[in-house]
Amino acid sequence: MQYIEIIFLLVSFVVLLLVVLYITKHKVSRKNSNMQLMEVLPLNLNQYVYIIKVGNEFHLFCGGKEGMAYGGTLGKDSLNFEENLAFNKVFEKSKIKWQRECKKDG
């Protein structure tokens, strides 16, 4: 009798795991088509620069342990993700705009 109970519990556990897996993969996952993380550049141990695409615009953010700071809007012509343009070039072009905000957070 004890073996039947153990087998029943194991089968019930596996079924429960499969149901949870199905729900998290198919029902909960929604594709966010309005926002997309394009690129991340680490500056320090706890400080990063992000390029985020919101709609048809690209925005520059500086994030750290203390929070996020908005750097500004990047022109579409200054970015080229298909040709693997080095992020450092884009970073240097936009450095003046957001440098003050990053220093406040860091």
PAPA-738029 format. One record per atom (N, C-alpha, C, O, CB): x, y negated, z negated; atom name; residue in three letters. Coordinates in steps of 0.1 Angstrom, whole numbers. Glycine has a CB too. Layout:
residues N
{X->X, Y->Y, Z->Z, name->CA, resn->ala}
...
//
This chain:
residues 106
{X->8, Y->12, Z->0, name->N, resn->met}
{X->0, Y->0, Z->0, name->CA, resn->met}
{X->9, Y->-13, Z->0, name->C, resn->met}
{X->5, Y->-23, Z->6, name->O, resn->met}
{X->-9, Y->0, Z->-12, name->CB, resn->met}
{X->20, Y->-12, Z->-7, name->N, resn->gln}
{X->28, Y->-24, Z->-8, name->CA, resn->gln}
{X->35, Y->-27, Z->6, name->C, resn->gln}
{X->37, Y->-39, Z->10, name->O, resn->gln}
{X->39, Y->-22, Z->-18, name->CB, resn->gln}
{X->38, Y->-17, Z->13, name->N, resn->tyr}
{X->45, Y->-19, Z->27, name->CA, resn->tyr}
{X->35, Y->-25, Z->36, name->C, resn->tyr}
{X->39, Y->-34, Z->44, name->O, resn->tyr}
{X->49, Y->-5, Z->32, name->CB, resn->tyr}
{X->22, Y->-22, Z->35, name->N, resn->ile}
{X->12, Y->-28, Z->44, name->CA, resn->ile}
{X->11, Y->-43, Z->41, name->C, resn->ile}
{X->9, Y->-51, Z->50, name->O, resn->ile}
{X->-1, Y->-20, Z->43, name->CB, resn->ile}
{X->11, Y->-46, Z->28, name->N, resn->glu}
{X->10, Y->-60, Z->24, name->CA, resn->glu}
{X->22, Y->-68, Z->29, name->C, resn->glu}
{X->20, Y->-79, Z->33, name->O, resn->glu}
{X->8, Y->-61, Z->9, name->CB, resn->glu}
{X->34, Y->-63, Z->28, name->N, resn->ile}
{X->46, Y->-69, Z->32, name->CA, resn->ile}
{X->46, Y->-72, Z->47, name->C, resn->ile}
{X->49, Y->-82, Z->52, name->O, resn->ile}
{X->59, Y->-61, Z->28, name->CB, resn->ile}
{X->42, Y->-61, Z->55, name->N, resn->ile}
{X->41, Y->-62, Z->69, name->CA, resn->ile}
{X->31, Y->-73, Z->73, name->C, resn->ile}
{X->33, Y->-81, Z->82, name->O, resn->ile}
{X->38, Y->-49, Z->76, name->CB, resn->ile}
{X->19, Y->-73, Z->66, name->N, resn->phe}
{X->9, Y->-83, Z->69, name->CA, resn->phe}
{X->14, Y->-97, Z->66, name->C, resn->phe}
{X->11, Y->-106, Z->74, name->O, resn->phe}
{X->-4, Y->-80, Z->61, name->CB, resn->phe}
{X->21, Y->-99, Z->55, name->N, resn->leu}
{X->26, Y->-112, Z->52, name->CA, resn->leu}
{X->37, Y->-117, Z->63, name->C, resn->leu}
{X->37, Y->-128, Z->67, name->O, resn->leu}
{X->33, Y->-112, Z->38, name->CB, resn->leu}
{X->45, Y->-108, Z->67, name->N, resn->leu}
{X->55, Y->-111, Z->77, name->CA, resn->leu}
{X->49, Y->-114, Z->91, name->C, resn->leu}
{X->53, Y->-124, Z->97, name->O, resn->leu}
{X->65, Y->-99, Z->79, name->CB, resn->leu}
{X->39, Y->-107, Z->95, name->N, resn->val}
{X->32, Y->-109, Z->107, name->CA, resn->val}
{X->25, Y->-123, Z->106, name->C, resn->val}
{X->25, Y->-131, Z->115, name->O, resn->val}
{X->22, Y->-98, Z->111, name->CB, resn->val}
{X->18, Y->-125, Z->95, name->N, resn->ser}
{X->11, Y->-138, Z->93, name->CA, resn->ser}
{X->21, Y->-150, Z->93, name->C, resn->ser}
{X->17, Y->-160, Z->99, name->O, resn->ser}
{X->4, Y->-138, Z->79, name->CB, resn->ser}
{X->33, Y->-148, Z->87, name->N, resn->phe}
{X->43, Y->-159, Z->88, name->CA, resn->phe}
{X->47, Y->-162, Z->102, name->C, resn->phe}
{X->49, Y->-173, Z->106, name->O, resn->phe}
{X->54, Y->-155, Z->79, name->CB, resn->phe}
{X->50, Y->-151, Z->110, name->N, resn->val}
{X->54, Y->-153, Z->123, name->CA, resn->val}
{X->43, Y->-160, Z->132, name->C, resn->val}
{X->46, Y->-169, Z->140, name->O, resn->val}
{X->58, Y->-139, Z->130, name->CB, resn->val}
{X->31, Y->-156, Z->130, name->N, resn->val}
{X->20, Y->-162, Z->137, name->CA, resn->val}
{X->18, Y->-177, Z->133, name->C, resn->val}
{X->16, Y->-185, Z->142, name->O, resn->val}
{X->7, Y->-155, Z->134, name->CB, resn->val}
{X->20, Y->-180, Z->121, name->N, resn->leu}
{X->19, Y->-194, Z->116, name->CA, resn->leu}
{X->30, Y->-202, Z->122, name->C, resn->leu}
{X->28, Y->-213, Z->126, name->O, resn->leu}
{X->20, Y->-194, Z->101, name->CB, resn->leu}
{X->42, Y->-196, Z->123, name->N, resn->leu}
{X->54, Y->-204, Z->129, name->CA, resn->leu}
{X->51, Y->-206, Z->144, name->C, resn->leu}
{X->54, Y->-217, Z->149, name->O, resn->leu}
{X->67, Y->-196, Z->127, name->CB, resn->leu}
{X->45, Y->-196, Z->151, name->N, resn->leu}
{X->42, Y->-198, Z->165, name->CA, resn->leu}
{X->32, Y->-209, Z->167, name->C, resn->leu}
{X->32, Y->-216, Z->177, name->O, resn->leu}
{X->38, Y->-185, Z->171, name->CB, resn->leu}
{X->22, Y->-209, Z->158, name->N, resn->val}
{X->11, Y->-219, Z->160, name->CA, resn->val}
{X->17, Y->-233, Z->157, name->C, resn->val}
{X->14, Y->-243, Z->165, name->O, resn->val}
{X->0, Y->-217, Z->149, name->CB, resn->val}
{X->25, Y->-235, Z->147, name->N, resn->val}
{X->32, Y->-248, Z->144, name->CA, resn->val}
{X->41, Y->-252, Z->156, name->C, resn->val}
{X->41, Y->-263, Z->160, name->O, resn->val}
{X->40, Y->-247, Z->131, name->CB, resn->val}
{X->48, Y->-242, Z->162, name->N, resn->leu}
{X->57, Y->-245, Z->173, name->CA, resn->leu}
{X->48, Y->-250, Z->185, name->C, resn->leu}
{X->52, Y->-260, Z->192, name->O, resn->leu}
{X->65, Y->-233, Z->177, name->CB, resn->leu}
{X->37, Y->-243, Z->188, name->N, resn->tyr}
{X->29, Y->-247, Z->199, name->CA, resn->tyr}
{X->23, Y->-261, Z->197, name->C, resn->tyr}
{X->23, Y->-269, Z->206, name->O, resn->tyr}
{X->17, Y->-237, Z->200, name->CB, resn->tyr}
{X->19, Y->-264, Z->185, name->N, resn->ile}
{X->13, Y->-277, Z->182, name->CA, resn->ile}
{X->23, Y->-288, Z->183, name->C, resn->ile}
{X->20, Y->-299, Z->189, name->O, resn->ile}
{X->7, Y->-278, Z->168, name->CB, resn->ile}
{X->35, Y->-286, Z->178, name->N, resn->thr}
{X->45, Y->-297, Z->179, name->CA, resn->thr}
{X->50, Y->-299, Z->193, name->C, resn->thr}
{X->54, Y->-310, Z->197, name->O, resn->thr}
{X->57, Y->-294, Z->170, name->CB, resn->thr}
{X->51, Y->-289, Z->201, name->N, resn->lys}
{X->56, Y->-290, Z->215, name->CA, resn->lys}
{X->46, Y->-295, Z->225, name->C, resn->lys}
{X->49, Y->-303, Z->233, name->O, resn->lys}
{X->62, Y->-277, Z->220, name->CB, resn->lys}
{X->34, Y->-291, Z->223, name->N, resn->his}
{X->24, Y->-294, Z->234, name->CA, resn->his}
{X->14, Y->-305, Z->229, name->C, resn->his}
{X->10, Y->-313, Z->238, name->O, resn->his}
{X->16, Y->-282, Z->237, name->CB, resn->his}
{X->10, Y->-305, Z->217, name->N, resn->lys}
{X->-1, Y->-314, Z->213, name->CA, resn->lys}
{X->5, Y->-328, Z->208, name->C, resn->lys}
{X->-1, Y->-338, Z->211, name->O, resn->lys}
{X->-9, Y->-308, Z->203, name->CB, resn->lys}
{X->15, Y->-327, Z->201, name->N, resn->val}
{X->20, Y->-339, Z->194, name->CA, resn->val}
{X->30, Y->-347, Z->203, name->C, resn->val}
{X->30, Y->-360, Z->203, name->O, resn->val}
{X->28, Y->-336, Z->181, name->CB, resn->val}
{X->37, Y->-341, Z->212, name->N, resn->ser}
{X->47, Y->-348, Z->220, name->CA, resn->ser}
{X->40, Y->-356, Z->231, name->C, resn->ser}
{X->34, Y->-351, Z->240, name->O, resn->ser}
{X->57, Y->-338, Z->226, name->CB, resn->ser}
{X->42, Y->-369, Z->230, name->N, resn->arg}
{X->36, Y->-378, Z->240, name->CA, resn->arg}
{X->48, Y->-385, Z->246, name->C, resn->arg}
{X->57, Y->-390, Z->239, name->O, resn->arg}
{X->26, Y->-389, Z->233, name->CB, resn->arg}
{X->48, Y->-386, Z->259, name->N, resn->lys}
{X->59, Y->-393, Z->266, name->CA, resn->lys}
{X->57, Y->-408, Z->265, name->C, resn->lys}
{X->46, Y->-412, Z->270, name->O, resn->lys}
{X->61, Y->-388, Z->280, name->CB, resn->lys}
{X->66, Y->-415, Z->260, name->N, resn->asn}
{X->65, Y->-430, Z->259, name->CA, resn->asn}
{X->71, Y->-436, Z->272, name->C, resn->asn}
{X->83, Y->-436, Z->274, name->O, resn->asn}
{X->72, Y->-435, Z->247, name->CB, resn->asn}
{X->62, Y->-440, Z->281, name->N, resn->ser}
{X->67, Y->-446, Z->294, name->CA, resn->ser}
{X->70, Y->-460, Z->293, name->C, resn->ser}
{X->75, Y->-466, Z->303, name->O, resn->ser}
{X->57, Y->-443, Z->304, name->CB, resn->ser}
{X->67, Y->-467, Z->282, name->N, resn->asn}
{X->70, Y->-481, Z->281, name->CA, resn->asn}
{X->83, Y->-485, Z->276, name->C, resn->asn}
{X->89, Y->-495, Z->279, name->O, resn->asn}
{X->59, Y->-488, Z->273, name->CB, resn->asn}
{X->89, Y->-476, Z->268, name->N, resn->met}
{X->102, Y->-479, Z->262, name->CA, resn->met}
{X->112, Y->-467, Z->264, name->C, resn->met}
{X->108, Y->-456, Z->264, name->O, resn->met}
{X->101, Y->-481, Z->246, name->CB, resn->met}
{X->124, Y->-471, Z->267, name->N, resn->gln}
{X->134, Y->-461, Z->270, name->CA, resn->gln}
{X->148, Y->-465, Z->265, name->C, resn->gln}
{X->152, Y->-477, Z->269, name->O, resn->gln}
{X->134, Y->-457, Z->285, name->CB, resn->gln}
{X->155, Y->-457, Z->258, name->N, resn->leu}
{X->168, Y->-460, Z->254, name->CA, resn->leu}
{X->178, Y->-457, Z->265, name->C, resn->leu}
{X->179, Y->-446, Z->269, name->O, resn->leu}
{X->172, Y->-452, Z->241, name->CB, resn->leu}
{X->184, Y->-467, Z->270, name->N, resn->met}
{X->193, Y->-466, Z->282, name->CA, resn->met}
{X->207, Y->-462, Z->279, name->C, resn->met}
{X->213, Y->-453, Z->285, name->O, resn->met}
{X->192, Y->-478, Z->291, name->CB, resn->met}
{X->213, Y->-469, Z->269, name->N, resn->glu}
{X->227, Y->-467, Z->266, name->CA, resn->glu}
{X->230, Y->-471, Z->252, name->C, resn->glu}
{X->224, Y->-481, Z->246, name->O, resn->glu}
{X->236, Y->-474, Z->276, name->CB, resn->glu}
{X->240, Y->-465, Z->245, name->N, resn->val}
{X->244, Y->-468, Z->232, name->CA, resn->val}
{X->259, Y->-469, Z->232, name->C, resn->val}
{X->266, Y->-461, Z->237, name->O, resn->val}
{X->239, Y->-458, Z->221, name->CB, resn->val}
{X->264, Y->-480, Z->225, name->N, resn->leu}
{X->279, Y->-482, Z->224, name->CA, resn->leu}
{X->282, Y->-484, Z->209, name->C, resn->leu}
{X->278, Y->-493, Z->203, name->O, resn->leu}
{X->284, Y->-494, Z->232, name->CB, resn->leu}
{X->290, Y->-474, Z->203, name->N, resn->pro}
{X->294, Y->-476, Z->189, name->CA, resn->pro}
{X->305, Y->-487, Z->188, name->C, resn->pro}
{X->314, Y->-487, Z->196, name->O, resn->pro}
{X->299, Y->-463, Z->183, name->CB, resn->pro}
{X->303, Y->-496, Z->179, name->N, resn->leu}
{X->313, Y->-507, Z->176, name->CA, resn->leu}
{X->321, Y->-503, Z->165, name->C, resn->leu}
{X->334, Y->-503, Z->165, name->O, resn->leu}
{X->306, Y->-520, Z->174, name->CB, resn->leu}
{X->315, Y->-500, Z->153, name->N, resn->asn}
{X->322, Y->-496, Z->141, name->CA, resn->asn}
{X->316, Y->-483, Z->136, name->C, resn->asn}
{X->308, Y->-477, Z->144, name->O, resn->asn}
{X->321, Y->-507, Z->130, name->CB, resn->asn}
{X->319, Y->-479, Z->124, name->N, resn->leu}
{X->313, Y->-467, Z->119, name->CA, resn->leu}
{X->298, Y->-468, Z->117, name->C, resn->leu}
{X->291, Y->-458, Z->120, name->O, resn->leu}
{X->320, Y->-464, Z->105, name->CB, resn->leu}
{X->293, Y->-480, Z->113, name->N, resn->asn}
{X->279, Y->-481, Z->111, name->CA, resn->asn}
{X->272, Y->-492, Z->120, name->C, resn->asn}
{X->262, Y->-497, Z->116, name->O, resn->asn}
{X->276, Y->-484, Z->97, name->CB, resn->asn}
{X->278, Y->-495, Z->131, name->N, resn->gln}
{X->273, Y->-506, Z->140, name->CA, resn->gln}
{X->273, Y->-502, Z->154, name->C, resn->gln}
{X->283, Y->-497, Z->159, name->O, resn->gln}
{X->281, Y->-519, Z->138, name->CB, resn->gln}
{X->262, Y->-504, Z->161, name->N, resn->tyr}
{X->260, Y->-499, Z->175, name->CA, resn->tyr}
{X->254, Y->-510, Z->183, name->C, resn->tyr}
{X->247, Y->-519, Z->177, name->O, resn->tyr}
{X->252, Y->-486, Z->175, name->CB, resn->tyr}
{X->256, Y->-510, Z->196, name->N, resn->val}
{X->249, Y->-519, Z->205, name->CA, resn->val}
{X->240, Y->-510, Z->214, name->C, resn->val}
{X->245, Y->-500, Z->219, name->O, resn->val}
{X->259, Y->-527, Z->214, name->CB, resn->val}
{X->228, Y->-514, Z->216, name->N, resn->tyr}
{X->218, Y->-506, Z->223, name->CA, resn->tyr}
{X->213, Y->-514, Z->235, name->C, resn->tyr}
{X->211, Y->-526, Z->234, name->O, resn->tyr}
{X->206, Y->-502, Z->214, name->CB, resn->tyr}
{X->211, Y->-508, Z->246, name->N, resn->ile}
{X->204, Y->-513, Z->258, name->CA, resn->ile}
{X->191, Y->-506, Z->258, name->C, resn->ile}
{X->191, Y->-493, Z->260, name->O, resn->ile}
{X->212, Y->-513, Z->271, name->CB, resn->ile}
{X->180, Y->-513, Z->257, name->N, resn->ile}
{X->166, Y->-507, Z->257, name->CA, resn->ile}
{X->158, Y->-512, Z->268, name->C, resn->ile}
{X->158, Y->-525, Z->270, name->O, resn->ile}
{X->159, Y->-509, Z->243, name->CB, resn->ile}
{X->152, Y->-504, Z->276, name->N, resn->lys}
{X->143, Y->-508, Z->287, name->CA, resn->lys}
{X->129, Y->-508, Z->281, name->C, resn->lys}
{X->123, Y->-498, Z->277, name->O, resn->lys}
{X->144, Y->-499, Z->299, name->CB, resn->lys}
{X->123, Y->-520, Z->282, name->N, resn->val}
{X->109, Y->-522, Z->278, name->CA, resn->val}
{X->101, Y->-527, Z->290, name->C, resn->val}
{X->103, Y->-538, Z->294, name->O, resn->val}
{X->108, Y->-532, Z->266, name->CB, resn->val}
{X->93, Y->-518, Z->295, name->N, resn->gly}
{X->86, Y->-522, Z->308, name->CA, resn->gly}
{X->96, Y->-522, Z->319, name->C, resn->gly}
{X->102, Y->-512, Z->322, name->O, resn->gly}
{X->78, Y->-535, Z->306, name->CB, resn->gly}
{X->98, Y->-534, Z->325, name->N, resn->asn}
{X->107, Y->-536, Z->336, name->CA, resn->asn}
{X->119, Y->-545, Z->331, name->C, resn->asn}
{X->127, Y->-548, Z->340, name->O, resn->asn}
{X->101, Y->-542, Z->348, name->CB, resn->asn}
{X->120, Y->-548, Z->319, name->N, resn->glu}
{X->131, Y->-557, Z->314, name->CA, resn->glu}
{X->140, Y->-548, Z->305, name->C, resn->glu}
{X->137, Y->-539, Z->299, name->O, resn->glu}
{X->125, Y->-568, Z->305, name->CB, resn->glu}
{X->153, Y->-553, Z->305, name->N, resn->phe}
{X->163, Y->-547, Z->296, name->CA, resn->phe}
{X->166, Y->-556, Z->285, name->C, resn->phe}
{X->168, Y->-568, Z->287, name->O, resn->phe}
{X->176, Y->-544, Z->305, name->CB, resn->phe}
{X->167, Y->-551, Z->273, name->N, resn->his}
{X->170, Y->-559, Z->261, name->CA, resn->his}
{X->182, Y->-553, Z->254, name->C, resn->his}
{X->185, Y->-541, Z->254, name->O, resn->his}
{X->158, Y->-559, Z->251, name->CB, resn->his}
{X->190, Y->-562, Z->248, name->N, resn->leu}
{X->202, Y->-559, Z->241, name->CA, resn->leu}
{X->200, Y->-560, Z->226, name->C, resn->leu}
{X->195, Y->-571, Z->221, name->O, resn->leu}
{X->214, Y->-568, Z->245, name->CB, resn->leu}
{X->203, Y->-550, Z->218, name->N, resn->phe}
{X->201, Y->-550, Z->204, name->CA, resn->phe}
{X->214, Y->-546, Z->197, name->C, resn->phe}
{X->222, Y->-538, Z->203, name->O, resn->phe}
{X->190, Y->-540, Z->199, name->CB, resn->phe}
{X->216, Y->-551, Z->185, name->N, resn->cys}
{X->228, Y->-547, Z->177, name->CA, resn->cys}
{X->222, Y->-541, Z->164, name->C, resn->cys}
{X->214, Y->-548, Z->157, name->O, resn->cys}
{X->237, Y->-559, Z->174, name->CB, resn->cys}
{X->226, Y->-529, Z->161, name->N, resn->gly}
{X->220, Y->-522, Z->150, name->CA, resn->gly}
{X->231, Y->-517, Z->141, name->C, resn->gly}
{X->241, Y->-513, Z->145, name->O, resn->gly}
{X->211, Y->-511, Z->154, name->CB, resn->gly}
{X->228, Y->-518, Z->128, name->N, resn->gly}
{X->237, Y->-513, Z->118, name->CA, resn->gly}
{X->230, Y->-507, Z->106, name->C, resn->gly}
{X->218, Y->-505, Z->107, name->O, resn->gly}
{X->246, Y->-524, Z->113, name->CB, resn->gly}
{X->237, Y->-505, Z->96, name->N, resn->lys}
{X->231, Y->-499, Z->84, name->CA, resn->lys}
{X->221, Y->-508, Z->77, name->C, resn->lys}
{X->211, Y->-504, Z->71, name->O, resn->lys}
{X->242, Y->-496, Z->74, name->CB, resn->lys}
{X->223, Y->-521, Z->79, name->N, resn->glu}
{X->214, Y->-531, Z->72, name->CA, resn->glu}
{X->202, Y->-534, Z->80, name->C, resn->glu}
{X->192, Y->-538, Z->75, name->O, resn->glu}
{X->222, Y->-544, Z->70, name->CB, resn->glu}
{X->202, Y->-532, Z->93, name->N, resn->gly}
{X->190, Y->-534, Z->102, name->CA, resn->gly}
{X->194, Y->-537, Z->116, name->C, resn->gly}
{X->205, Y->-534, Z->120, name->O, resn->gly}
{X->183, Y->-546, Z->96, name->CB, resn->gly}
{X->184, Y->-542, Z->123, name->N, resn->met}
{X->186, Y->-544, Z->138, name->CA, resn->met}
{X->186, Y->-559, Z->140, name->C, resn->met}
{X->179, Y->-567, Z->133, name->O, resn->met}
{X->175, Y->-537, Z->146, name->CB, resn->met}
{X->193, Y->-564, Z->151, name->N, resn->ala}
{X->193, Y->-578, Z->155, name->CA, resn->ala}
{X->191, Y->-578, Z->170, name->C, resn->ala}
{X->197, Y->-570, Z->177, name->O, resn->ala}
{X->206, Y->-585, Z->151, name->CB, resn->ala}
{X->182, Y->-587, Z->174, name->N, resn->tyr}
{X->180, Y->-589, Z->188, name->CA, resn->tyr}
{X->190, Y->-597, Z->195, name->C, resn->tyr}
{X->193, Y->-608, Z->190, name->O, resn->tyr}
{X->166, Y->-595, Z->191, name->CB, resn->tyr}
{X->196, Y->-592, Z->206, name->N, resn->gly}
{X->207, Y->-600, Z->213, name->CA, resn->gly}
{X->202, Y->-608, Z->224, name->C, resn->gly}
{X->208, Y->-618, Z->227, name->O, resn->gly}
{X->217, Y->-590, Z->217, name->CB, resn->gly}
{X->192, Y->-604, Z->231, name->N, resn->gly}
{X->187, Y->-611, Z->242, name->CA, resn->gly}
{X->183, Y->-602, Z->254, name->C, resn->gly}
{X->184, Y->-590, Z->253, name->O, resn->gly}
{X->197, Y->-621, Z->247, name->CB, resn->gly}
{X->178, Y->-609, Z->264, name->N, resn->thr}
{X->173, Y->-601, Z->276, name->CA, resn->thr}
{X->185, Y->-601, Z->286, name->C, resn->thr}
{X->192, Y->-611, Z->288, name->O, resn->thr}
{X->161, Y->-608, Z->282, name->CB, resn->thr}
{X->187, Y->-589, Z->292, name->N, resn->leu}
{X->197, Y->-587, Z->302, name->CA, resn->leu}
{X->191, Y->-588, Z->316, name->C, resn->leu}
{X->180, Y->-582, Z->318, name->O, resn->leu}
{X->205, Y->-574, Z->300, name->CB, resn->leu}
{X->198, Y->-594, Z->325, name->N, resn->gly}
{X->193, Y->-594, Z->338, name->CA, resn->gly}
{X->194, Y->-581, Z->345, name->C, resn->gly}
{X->204, Y->-574, Z->343, name->O, resn->gly}
{X->201, Y->-605, Z->346, name->CB, resn->gly}
{X->185, Y->-577, Z->353, name->N, resn->lys}
{X->185, Y->-564, Z->360, name->CA, resn->lys}
{X->197, Y->-563, Z->370, name->C, resn->lys}
{X->202, Y->-553, Z->372, name->O, resn->lys}
{X->172, Y->-562, Z->368, name->CB, resn->lys}
{X->201, Y->-575, Z->375, name->N, resn->asp}
{X->212, Y->-575, Z->384, name->CA, resn->asp}
{X->226, Y->-573, Z->377, name->C, resn->asp}
{X->236, Y->-569, Z->384, name->O, resn->asp}
{X->213, Y->-588, Z->392, name->CB, resn->asp}
{X->226, Y->-575, Z->364, name->N, resn->ser}
{X->239, Y->-573, Z->357, name->CA, resn->ser}
{X->241, Y->-559, Z->352, name->C, resn->ser}
{X->252, Y->-555, Z->348, name->O, resn->ser}
{X->240, Y->-582, Z->345, name->CB, resn->ser}
{X->230, Y->-550, Z->354, name->N, resn->leu}
{X->231, Y->-536, Z->350, name->CA, resn->leu}
{X->230, Y->-527, Z->362, name->C, resn->leu}
{X->223, Y->-530, Z->371, name->O, resn->leu}
{X->220, Y->-533, Z->340, name->CB, resn->leu}
{X->238, Y->-517, Z->361, name->N, resn->asn}
{X->237, Y->-507, Z->372, name->CA, resn->asn}
{X->240, Y->-493, Z->366, name->C, resn->asn}
{X->252, Y->-490, Z->365, name->O, resn->asn}
{X->247, Y->-510, Z->384, name->CB, resn->asn}
{X->230, Y->-486, Z->363, name->N, resn->phe}
{X->232, Y->-473, Z->356, name->CA, resn->phe}
{X->235, Y->-462, Z->366, name->C, resn->phe}
{X->241, Y->-452, Z->362, name->O, resn->phe}
{X->220, Y->-469, Z->348, name->CB, resn->phe}
{X->231, Y->-463, Z->379, name->N, resn->glu}
{X->234, Y->-453, Z->388, name->CA, resn->glu}
{X->249, Y->-451, Z->392, name->C, resn->glu}
{X->253, Y->-440, Z->395, name->O, resn->glu}
{X->226, Y->-456, Z->401, name->CB, resn->glu}
{X->256, Y->-462, Z->392, name->N, resn->glu}
{X->270, Y->-462, Z->395, name->CA, resn->glu}
{X->279, Y->-460, Z->383, name->C, resn->glu}
{X->291, Y->-462, Z->385, name->O, resn->glu}
{X->274, Y->-474, Z->403, name->CB, resn->glu}
{X->273, Y->-457, Z->372, name->N, resn->asn}
{X->281, Y->-455, Z->360, name->CA, resn->asn}
{X->290, Y->-467, Z->356, name->C, resn->asn}
{X->302, Y->-466, Z->353, name->O, resn->asn}
{X->290, Y->-443, Z->361, name->CB, resn->asn}
{X->284, Y->-479, Z->357, name->N, resn->leu}
{X->291, Y->-491, Z->354, name->CA, resn->leu}
{X->294, Y->-491, Z->339, name->C, resn->leu}
{X->286, Y->-487, Z->330, name->O, resn->leu}
{X->282, Y->-504, Z->357, name->CB, resn->leu}
{X->307, Y->-494, Z->336, name->N, resn->ala}
{X->311, Y->-493, Z->322, name->CA, resn->ala}
{X->303, Y->-503, Z->313, name->C, resn->ala}
{X->302, Y->-515, Z->317, name->O, resn->ala}
{X->327, Y->-497, Z->321, name->CB, resn->ala}
{X->299, Y->-498, Z->302, name->N, resn->phe}
{X->291, Y->-506, Z->293, name->CA, resn->phe}
{X->299, Y->-517, Z->288, name->C, resn->phe}
{X->293, Y->-528, Z->284, name->O, resn->phe}
{X->286, Y->-497, Z->282, name->CB, resn->phe}
{X->312, Y->-516, Z->287, name->N, resn->asn}
{X->321, Y->-526, Z->282, name->CA, resn->asn}
{X->320, Y->-539, Z->290, name->C, resn->asn}
{X->321, Y->-550, Z->285, name->O, resn->asn}
{X->335, Y->-522, Z->281, name->CB, resn->asn}
{X->318, Y->-538, Z->303, name->N, resn->lys}
{X->316, Y->-550, Z->312, name->CA, resn->lys}
{X->303, Y->-557, Z->309, name->C, resn->lys}
{X->303, Y->-569, Z->308, name->O, resn->lys}
{X->317, Y->-545, Z->327, name->CB, resn->lys}
{X->293, Y->-549, Z->307, name->N, resn->val}
{X->280, Y->-556, Z->303, name->CA, resn->val}
{X->281, Y->-562, Z->289, name->C, resn->val}
{X->275, Y->-572, Z->287, name->O, resn->val}
{X->268, Y->-545, Z->304, name->CB, resn->val}
{X->288, Y->-555, Z->281, name->N, resn->phe}
{X->290, Y->-559, Z->267, name->CA, resn->phe}
{X->297, Y->-573, Z->267, name->C, resn->phe}
{X->293, Y->-582, Z->260, name->O, resn->phe}
{X->297, Y->-549, Z->259, name->CB, resn->phe}
{X->307, Y->-574, Z->275, name->N, resn->glu}
{X->315, Y->-586, Z->275, name->CA, resn->glu}
{X->307, Y->-598, Z->281, name->C, resn->glu}
{X->308, Y->-609, Z->276, name->O, resn->glu}
{X->328, Y->-584, Z->283, name->CB, resn->glu}
{X->299, Y->-595, Z->291, name->N, resn->lys}
{X->290, Y->-606, Z->297, name->CA, resn->lys}
{X->280, Y->-611, Z->287, name->C, resn->lys}
{X->277, Y->-623, Z->287, name->O, resn->lys}
{X->283, Y->-600, Z->309, name->CB, resn->lys}
{X->275, Y->-602, Z->278, name->N, resn->ser}
{X->264, Y->-606, Z->269, name->CA, resn->ser}
{X->269, Y->-609, Z->255, name->C, resn->ser}
{X->261, Y->-612, Z->246, name->O, resn->ser}
{X->254, Y->-596, Z->269, name->CB, resn->ser}
{X->282, Y->-608, Z->253, name->N, resn->lys}
{X->288, Y->-609, Z->239, name->CA, resn->lys}
{X->285, Y->-623, Z->232, name->C, resn->lys}
{X->281, Y->-623, Z->221, name->O, resn->lys}
{X->303, Y->-607, Z->240, name->CB, resn->lys}
{X->285, Y->-633, Z->240, name->N, resn->ile}
{X->283, Y->-647, Z->234, name->CA, resn->ile}
{X->269, Y->-648, Z->229, name->C, resn->ile}
{X->267, Y->-654, Z->218, name->O, resn->ile}
{X->286, Y->-657, Z->244, name->CB, resn->ile}
{X->259, Y->-642, Z->236, name->N, resn->lys}
{X->245, Y->-644, Z->232, name->CA, resn->lys}
{X->242, Y->-638, Z->219, name->C, resn->lys}
{X->234, Y->-644, Z->211, name->O, resn->lys}
{X->236, Y->-638, Z->243, name->CB, resn->lys}
{X->247, Y->-626, Z->216, name->N, resn->trp}
{X->242, Y->-619, Z->204, name->CA, resn->trp}
{X->253, Y->-617, Z->193, name->C, resn->trp}
{X->250, Y->-611, Z->183, name->O, resn->trp}
{X->238, Y->-605, Z->208, name->CB, resn->trp}
{X->265, Y->-623, Z->195, name->N, resn->gln}
{X->275, Y->-621, Z->186, name->CA, resn->gln}
{X->272, Y->-627, Z->172, name->C, resn->gln}
{X->275, Y->-621, Z->162, name->O, resn->gln}
{X->288, Y->-628, Z->191, name->CB, resn->gln}
{X->265, Y->-638, Z->172, name->N, resn->arg}
{X->261, Y->-645, Z->159, name->CA, resn->arg}
{X->251, Y->-636, Z->152, name->C, resn->arg}
{X->252, Y->-635, Z->139, name->O, resn->arg}
{X->255, Y->-658, Z->162, name->CB, resn->arg}
{X->242, Y->-630, Z->159, name->N, resn->glu}
{X->232, Y->-621, Z->152, name->CA, resn->glu}
{X->238, Y->-609, Z->146, name->C, resn->glu}
{X->235, Y->-605, Z->135, name->O, resn->glu}
{X->221, Y->-617, Z->162, name->CB, resn->glu}
{X->248, Y->-603, Z->153, name->N, resn->cys}
{X->255, Y->-591, Z->148, name->CA, resn->cys}
{X->263, Y->-594, Z->135, name->C, resn->cys}
{X->264, Y->-586, Z->126, name->O, resn->cys}
{X->264, Y->-585, Z->158, name->CB, resn->cys}
{X->269, Y->-606, Z->135, name->N, resn->lys}
{X->277, Y->-610, Z->123, name->CA, resn->lys}
{X->268, Y->-612, Z->111, name->C, resn->lys}
{X->272, Y->-609, Z->99, name->O, resn->lys}
{X->285, Y->-622, Z->126, name->CB, resn->lys}
{X->255, Y->-616, Z->113, name->N, resn->lys}
{X->246, Y->-618, Z->102, name->CA, resn->lys}
{X->243, Y->-604, Z->95, name->C, resn->lys}
{X->242, Y->-603, Z->83, name->O, resn->lys}
{X->233, Y->-625, Z->106, name->CB, resn->lys}
{X->241, Y->-594, Z->104, name->N, resn->asp}
{X->238, Y->-581, Z->99, name->CA, resn->asp}
{X->250, Y->-573, Z->93, name->C, resn->asp}
{X->248, Y->-565, Z->84, name->O, resn->asp}
{X->232, Y->-572, Z->110, name->CB, resn->asp}
{X->261, Y->-576, Z->98, name->N, resn->gly}
{X->273, Y->-568, Z->94, name->CA, resn->gly}
{X->281, Y->-575, Z->85, name->C, resn->gly}
{X->292, Y->-571, Z->80, name->O, resn->gly}
{X->281, Y->-564, Z->105, name->CB, resn->gly}
//
